[in-house]
Amino acid sequence: MTEGRKVIVQQSETLAEEMEADEAYIVVDAEDVSEINEDQEDVGNVGPKTVEELPDEDLIWPGGPNAGMIKSWKKEYGDVYVTSLTYDKHIAWRTLSRLEYKSLVRKMEQLMEAGQLSSAEANLWNEEAISEICCLWPAYDKQTISSDLAGLPSLIAQEVLEASGFVALEVRQL
């Protein structure tokens, strides 16, 4: 059996309202509930809720970065995000700064003007460059990533651009 993480979701009614769902169900293995109840007098007080509350040496996920690394990245870059590709494959990444974005656009224009990239290749190059700059864990390398999922750079670049302010969270008419 692999080592797993326990997650307890509280206030399912509130969650259902926020998600505009009619109902929310919490599925917990009965064995897990009894272990939690033995360890905690108050099930609502299960332990750390943010990375900042974790000890630096605690892994965020098996084989991933530890809490100290995340704290360090947050100090250096601001917000740090995680994208889960599969149950056990996760990517930690950060947003793109305006200066980094301008540099990428300039470099891409130079490559296109020199005839080294077609417009389709420029799009792929841009996605890979964004992924290379913003992926924190595991480190993204254009040379070694070729054996990984084909859509990985596209997915990460899209999420990075959204979190970097290229897509509005909500647009309303006033």
C-alpha positions as CSV (number, residue, x, y, z in Angstrom):
1,M,0.0,0.0,0.0
2,T,1.4,3.4,-0.9
3,E,1.7,6.2,1.5
4,G,-1.3,8.6,1.1
5,R,-2.5,11.8,2.5
6,K,-5.7,12.2,4.5
7,V,-8.0,15.1,3.6
8,I,-10.9,16.1,5.7
9,V,-13.5,18.4,4.2
10,Q,-15.6,20.3,6.6
11,Q,-18.8,22.3,6.3
12,S,-20.0,20.5,3.2
13,E,-23.1,22.7,3.1
14,T,-21.0,25.9,2.7
15,L,-18.9,24.2,0.0
16,A,-22.1,23.2,-1.8
17,E,-23.4,26.8,-1.7
18,E,-20.1,28.2,-2.9
19,M,-20.0,25.7,-5.8
20,E,-23.7,26.4,-6.5
21,A,-24.4,22.7,-6.0
22,D,-27.6,21.2,-4.6
23,E,-25.7,18.8,-2.3
24,A,-22.2,17.9,-1.2
25,Y,-21.1,14.5,0.0
26,I,-18.1,13.7,2.1
27,V,-16.7,10.3,1.5
28,V,-14.4,9.1,4.2
29,D,-13.2,5.6,4.9
30,A,-14.6,4.4,8.3
31,E,-11.1,3.3,9.4
32,D,-9.7,6.8,8.7
33,V,-12.5,8.4,10.8
34,S,-11.7,6.1,13.8
35,E,-8.0,6.9,13.5
36,I,-8.6,10.6,13.3
37,N,-11.0,10.5,16.3
38,E,-8.5,8.6,18.3
39,D,-5.7,11.1,17.5
40,Q,-7.8,14.3,17.8
41,E,-10.3,15.3,20.4
42,D,-11.7,17.9,18.0
43,V,-12.0,16.6,14.4
44,G,-12.2,20.2,13.2
45,N,-8.6,20.8,14.5
46,V,-6.8,18.3,12.3
47,G,-3.5,20.0,11.9
48,P,-1.7,22.5,9.6
49,K,-3.9,24.1,7.0
50,T,-1.4,26.2,5.1
51,V,2.2,25.5,3.8
52,E,3.4,28.2,6.2
53,E,2.1,26.1,9.2
54,L,4.0,23.0,8.1
55,P,7.5,22.1,9.3
56,D,10.1,22.9,6.6
57,E,11.1,19.3,6.1
58,D,7.5,18.0,5.5
59,L,7.0,16.9,1.9
60,I,4.0,18.5,0.1
61,W,3.4,15.3,-1.8
62,P,5.5,12.1,-2.0
63,G,8.6,12.6,-4.0
64,G,7.8,16.4,-4.3
65,P,9.2,19.5,-2.8
66,N,9.1,20.1,0.9
67,A,7.4,22.9,2.8
68,G,10.6,24.8,3.2
69,M,11.1,24.9,-0.6
70,I,7.6,26.2,-1.1
71,K,8.1,28.9,1.5
72,S,11.3,30.0,-0.1
73,W,9.7,30.1,-3.6
74,K,6.8,32.2,-2.2
75,K,9.3,34.7,-0.7
76,E,11.1,34.9,-4.1
77,Y,8.2,34.8,-6.5
78,G,5.0,35.5,-4.6
79,D,2.2,33.0,-5.3
80,V,3.1,29.4,-6.0
81,Y,0.6,27.0,-7.6
82,V,0.3,23.3,-8.2
83,T,-1.3,21.5,-11.1
84,S,-2.1,17.8,-10.7
85,L,-1.7,15.9,-14.0
86,T,-2.5,12.5,-12.5
87,Y,-3.1,11.2,-9.0
88,D,0.6,11.1,-8.3
89,K,2.1,13.5,-10.8
90,H,2.1,17.2,-9.8
91,I,3.8,20.3,-11.1
92,A,4.6,23.3,-8.8
93,W,4.8,26.6,-10.7
94,R,4.8,30.4,-10.4
95,T,3.4,33.3,-12.4
96,L,5.3,35.1,-15.1
97,S,6.4,38.7,-14.6
98,R,5.8,41.4,-17.2
99,L,9.6,41.8,-17.7
100,E,9.9,38.0,-18.4
101,Y,6.9,38.1,-20.8
102,K,8.3,41.1,-22.7
103,S,11.7,39.3,-23.0
104,L,10.0,36.2,-24.4
105,V,8.0,38.2,-26.9
106,R,11.1,40.0,-28.1
107,K,13.1,36.7,-28.4
108,M,10.2,35.0,-30.3
109,E,10.0,38.0,-32.7
110,Q,13.7,37.8,-33.4
111,L,13.5,34.0,-34.1
112,M,10.6,34.5,-36.5
113,E,12.3,37.4,-38.3
114,A,15.4,35.4,-38.8
115,G,13.3,32.6,-40.4
116,Q,14.2,30.1,-37.6
117,L,10.5,29.6,-36.6
118,S,7.2,29.5,-38.4
119,S,4.2,30.9,-36.5
120,A,3.1,27.4,-35.4
121,E,6.6,26.7,-34.1
122,A,6.8,30.1,-32.4
123,N,3.6,29.2,-30.5
124,L,5.1,25.9,-29.3
125,W,8.4,27.6,-28.5
126,N,6.6,30.2,-26.4
127,E,4.7,27.5,-24.4
128,E,7.9,25.6,-23.7
129,A,9.8,28.8,-22.8
130,I,7.0,29.8,-20.3
131,S,7.1,26.3,-18.8
132,E,10.9,26.4,-18.5
133,I,10.8,29.8,-16.7
134,C,7.8,29.1,-14.4
135,C,8.0,25.4,-13.5
136,L,9.5,25.1,-10.0
137,W,9.0,21.3,-9.4
138,P,10.1,19.3,-11.2
139,A,12.4,21.6,-13.1
140,Y,11.3,21.8,-16.7
141,D,14.0,21.2,-19.3
142,K,13.1,21.4,-23.1
143,Q,15.7,18.6,-23.8
144,T,14.5,16.0,-21.3
145,I,10.8,16.8,-21.4
146,S,10.3,15.2,-24.9
147,S,9.5,11.9,-23.3
148,D,6.8,13.4,-21.1
149,L,3.2,14.2,-21.8
150,A,2.8,16.1,-25.1
151,G,0.3,18.6,-23.7
152,L,2.3,19.5,-20.6
153,P,3.9,22.7,-21.9
154,S,0.6,23.9,-23.4
155,L,-1.3,23.2,-20.2
156,I,1.3,24.8,-17.9
157,A,1.7,27.9,-20.2
158,Q,-2.1,28.4,-20.3
159,E,-2.4,28.2,-16.5
160,V,0.6,30.4,-16.0
161,L,-0.8,33.1,-18.3
162,E,-4.2,32.9,-16.6
163,A,-2.7,33.3,-13.2
164,S,-0.4,36.0,-14.5
165,G,-3.4,38.2,-15.4
166,F,-3.8,37.5,-19.1
167,V,-7.3,36.2,-18.4
168,A,-9.8,37.9,-16.1
169,L,-11.3,35.8,-13.3
170,E,-14.6,37.6,-13.8
171,V,-15.9,40.3,-16.1
172,R,-19.0,42.2,-15.2
173,Q,-20.8,45.1,-16.7
174,L,-21.4,47.9,-14.3
